[in-house]
Amino acid sequence: MKISYDPEVDALIILLREGQVAESDEVSPGLIVDFDASGVPLALEVLQARHLLSPDGTLQLELPITLHARP
């Protein structure tokens, strides 16, 4: 897993596994999941991520979803 932040677009990217993105889906407002051709989640992109940071720079993130491979 690799986590990065792009300040230009204020997006937090969580790379779950390497692979070719076949489809992206906004599964919740501001949360985009990239899937491969088999429906396996490859990455999460959290938009407007700056509001998730506390004053000390700690990430405050709760994901109330469960990701499964798509059939």
Secondary structure as GFF3:
##gff-version 3
##sequence-region A 1 71
A	DSSP	beta_strand	2	6	.	.	.	ID=ss1
A	DSSP	beta_strand	11	15	.	.	.	ID=ss2
A	DSSP	beta_strand	23	28	.	.	.	ID=ss3
A	DSSP	beta_strand	31	35	.	.	.	ID=ss4
A	DSSP	beta_strand	41	47	.	.	.	ID=ss5
A	DSSP	three_ten_helix	49	52	.	.	.	ID=ss6
###
